[in-house]
Structures are given as structure tokens and as C-alpha cells.
């Protein structure tokens, strides 16, 4: 059943109300946690590192356990709030897809499109693993499973035919997937009327979540890796080398793009968000930035 504007507005408002309540709950939990952390600090100062008595060890263990439980509760509230934010994103995306299917696709100026792509990358959900939790596909550099089917509205890298029959990787939006033909229908993100029908092997899903360098560094491309990345202020992917990894959850990769116009054969270091960096794919005439 189509999601009407009225129903969507009600659903978004319900989630905003929930988020407001969760923010208050997080703040209250954090205040309470600060008191317990202060109590732990006082116990540590009182007994010191050399205190071995059973009574002291029991009090310290008890306070450590209290602080750990506090942290677990605070984490749960934060994850609940982030889940509500993602639900709002999904509702708005569903409305946008419905408008497009109804022939109401808006025309976005290039400057606004570049800003939108930047914000989309910055606000991509952050995956923070729990102890012993395996990083799932489409987090950072972890690729999608071979059976994965991208959903309508998802942003992907698509290999299309360009001028002189040359293959080019572009940023595109999934319109539909035909399971019997194993083909996607996609729209060029930079051209409102440029639609392509492509086989599944010519589509690479982009990350759905960012990897946290502090907890999931293994989900980032290693330094020196050859990748494909969205060249800044364009909607095309080009060959590049990882020069430096993101050091924080909000930082970008530092890349060297293959570019024959420079004596070294590579561009100066450029920053590209995790969302727009994917594994390198060998393609017909897969050229560099200046080609």
C-alpha cells in the first residue's frame, strides 16, 4: 500500500517524539552514570593499586560491575535513538521513491547535488560492533554477499557504456530489479532522464554503514590498496590508491587518484568519504581521471 504524505508525516512525528524521550532518558542515564564513576574513582584513590584485602576487592568489583551495567544501559538507549533516526530516513526515502514513480522526480542543481551527496555520506549510519560481534556485509570495505539484491532507492556504483563504447563507473540509483533476467534498472544520479538496464555484475552496492576505525579497523581498506572512488565534485568512480585511512568515525579516506596529467602519475592527496570508496574492478578501458 502506498505511503501517503499524511501517513508519512504522522509516522515521522511519532518517531521524533520517541527520539525526544530517548534523548531525555540518555541525559538522565549519563548523569546517574557520572555519580557511579565518581564513586569508583574515590574507591580507587582510597585503596590504591596495592590494596589486596578481600573487603576492598569486593567493593571495587561491585562498583566496576555497576559502572559496566550503566554503560550497557546507556548504549542501549543510544542505539534505540539511532534506530528511530534510521526509520525516519527510510520513511522519507519511501516517499521520494513513490514521487519518482509517479513522475514527480525533482531536478536538482549540480551544486545542490554535490552538497546532498556529501551530507548523505556524513550521515550514513555508523556501525559500532559489540564484543565478539562479526562485522556484517556493506559496512565500510566489507562487500555485499553474492546473493544480495539492492533495493529501490539504494545508491550504487554502476558500470555503463560511455562515449566511444568505453565503460565508466557512475553513481546511480536503483529503480528496480528483474529477478528473471538478473538485471537492474538504474537512474544516473546526475541525469534525470538517463536510465540504464544493467546486469547484476555491473552493479556494486555502496556501503550501508560506516566502519568505526576505533572498533572495526578491519572493515577499512588497508593503506596501499587499489580501489575505485568517487572523484570529488563528480559523480564518477576512478582508480585510486589508499594513502591514509580514516582515524575517527567522522574522518575520510585520503586517496591518490591515478592521473596521467601529473608527473608522478597520481593526483595530490584528496579526501573521499567511506561511502564512496569500493573495491577495484577490472573493466574495459578502466581509465584514470584525465582519460
Beta strands, then each sheet from edge to edge (+ up, - down):
strand 1: 126-127
strand 2: 155-161
strand 3: 167-178
strand 4: 183-188
strand 5: 195-199
strand 6: 203-205
strand 7: 210-211
strand 8: 226-230
strand 9: 236-244
strand 10: 253-257
strand 11: 270-272
strand 12: 277-279
sheet 1: 1+ 7+
sheet 2: 5+ 4- 3+ 2- 6+
sheet 3: 5+ 4- 3+ 9- 8+ 12-
sheet 4: 5+ 4- 3+ 9- 10+ 11-
end
